[in-house]
Amino acid sequence: DTLASSASTLTLRDDAWSRKVLELAGRSLTVESLLDFYRCLGTTAMPHYDPLRHTTNDVVRAAIVPASRGRSGGVAYTALLEAPCEETRPSCLVTHDWRNLFVHLVAAVVADALGMQEYNDVASMLIRGRADALARRLKENAKMDMRYWICAFCVNQHSSICGGFGGPPGEEGSAEYERWDANRRDSVTGDLHRCCPCAEPKLLNDSPEHTELNKFDDVMALLFVEVPDFRQLVAVDREFNLFTRLWCVAELVQAYFSGIPQNVCLHVSSALDVDAGDTLLYNKLADLTVTNCRATRPEDKEAILAKIPDTAEFDAQLQNMIFCERGLFGKKLVGFDIPRTAALIARRVKALPVEKEASGATPTGRRAPWRTAWQHMTSRLSMESAGEP
């Protein structure tokens, strides 16, 4: 009901914010268009493209930005394909990390369209130049026209990042500085990416009504209400660094507690195999906290954290989203030190204010959506750790 009300309000309002949300929600690209773009890399676009080393960030800087630049300004890449309208609204929003290999992003989308849960085989085919074979499979399964919302293509990079890299987010040598510096440079040559000379006005955090960088939650809410079977694809990188990126975590929690169906596509499912005996990944997920998540631009982190009234409560929600039975990895991670998971989340819940614990209410007065799920999960985990089905 809340999502429906929010979407209805956006549709009826006629202010700059709502118009921009409606515009963003109308952008998308088909799987066919994504494959066409990928085929151009290394030839007519970004001639030095290396699928084994170049990231999504590299491709945005060296291929998407130049292709979408006009005489004076620039547009979102999707504007080169077709004008946004209700017919071009996506059925799936993709959450991904820009430092992941671009070929893995493309592979995750293609794998998702084909109903696959991992993208390693698709990525191998793309790297070996077999995009045409994948296109045939997609066509045979009538999936070429599936529409996806991918920020790299659907956000106008010319109204935000194309002209520079922003100031360093921390001291030289810090993790934030190293990532910022890596994002400035081509992953293969090490050279600084060329800055775009376009005159498109830059609309960032100081223009909250007009910028395209702060409306993903409203876009998701609108699409979920108005697009049948709308869902989220979580394209997880090999190192699972997606879960350390603040924008990604915010999108994941927003989708989970809004009831938006989520599909996780992994590089290989064996990364979560308990028999592998490697608990580093488990520990990485179990110890997540939103305050330690990172954003490339410090002002983005400030803006996102400002929307979270209680970080302890958010962290409990985050753990629930990952580990509970209907969570992202709830069924896949069974066997990874289950008692520790329950204890960890229990500590986080008990750390919440006493009055919230008594009422089960969030700061907005609504009952916390994760509380019942958490109680169910810890009960289930206790039974599993005792050997019960």
C-alpha positions, 0 to 999 in steps of 0.5 A, a space after each residue: 500500500 505504501 509503494 502504491 501510494 508513493 507511486 500514485 503521488 509521483 504520477 500525479 505530482 508535477 514537480 521537477 523531482 517527479 518528472 525526473 523519476 518518471 523520465 528515469 523509469 522510462 529508460 531501459 535497454 533490451 538484452 539485444 541492445 546490450 549484446 550489440 553494444 558489447 560486440 562493438 567493444 574492441 572494434 568501433 568503440 574502445 579499441 583497446 578493450 580487454 574483457 579480462 581486465 576492463 571494468 564497467 567503470 572503464 567502459 563507462 568512461 571510454 565507451 558510453 560517455 564518448 558515444 552519448 556525447 552531442 555537439 554541446 551536451 550529452 544524453 543517457 546512452 538509452 536515448 540513442 536507442 529510443 525515446 523513453 515512454 511507458 513501452 520502454 519501461 524495464 521489467 528488471 533493475 540491475 544492481 551491480 558494482 562498477 569495479 566488476 568486469 564489464 563482461 561479467 555485468 553483460 554475462 549476468 544479464 544474459 544469464 538472467 534472461 536465459 533463466 540461469 543462476 550463474 554467469 561464468 559459462 556465459 562470460 566464457 562465451 562472450 570472452 571467446 567471441 561467441 556473442 552470436 551464439 548467445 544471441 541465437 539462444 536468446 532469440 530461440 527462447 524469445 528473450 531478446 526483447 527483455 528490458 533492463 534498467 542498468 545505471 551505466 546506460 540509463 543515467 545521463 553520465 554527462 549531467 554528473 561524472 563525465 567532466 572529472 573525478 571529484 576530489 580525493 575522498 580520503 588521505 592518500 593510501 586509504 582504501 577510499 583514496 585507492 579506489 578513487 584513484 583506480 576509478 580515474 585510471 584505465 585498468 589496462 594502461 594505467 592512464 587517466 581516463 579522458 574527461 569529457 569536454 561537453 557543456 552539459 550542466 552538472 547536476 549533483 547533490 547541490 541540485 537534489 530536485 534535478 539530479 539523476 543520482 538520488 532517485 533510485 528508490 523512487 524509480 524502483 517504487 514506481 516500476 514495482 507498482 506499474 510494471 507487471 512482474 518487475 524485479 531486481 537482478 543482483 549481479 554479484 561480482 567474484 569477490 562479493 564487493 557489491 555488498 560493501 558498496 553503499 548504493 548497492 546495499 541501499 538498493 538491496 534493502 529497499 527492494 527486499 523490504 518493499 517486496 520486490 522479487 530479487 534474483 541473485 546471479 553469481 559468477 559460480 555457485 560453488 563460491 557458496 559451497 559449504 564443502 569448500 571449507 572457506 569461511 572468508 566469504 561468510 564472515 565478510 557477509 556476516 560482519 557487514 554494517 552500513 556505516 562501513 560501506 563505501 561510496 565513490 563520492 563522500 557526499 553520496 555516502 552522507 546523503 544515503 546515511 542521512 536517510 537512515 534514521 537508525 543504522 543499528 536497525 538498518 544493519 539488522 535488516 541487512 543481515 536479515 535480507 542476506 541470511 533469512 529463509 527468503 533472503 538472498 543467500 538464506 538457503 545457499 549459506 546453510 551450514 556456514 557456522 549457523 549458531 554464530 549467524 543467529 548470535 550476531 543478528 541477535 546482538 544487533 537486534 538487542 542493541 536497538 533502543 528498548 522502547 523499539 524492542 517493546 513495541 516492534 516499531 520503527 522510528 516512523 511508527 510502522 512495525 519493523 518488517 524484519 522483526 517477525 522474519 528474524 524471529 522465524 529465522 533464528 528459530 529455523 537456524 536453531 533447529 538446523 544447528 541441532 540437526 532437525 529438518 
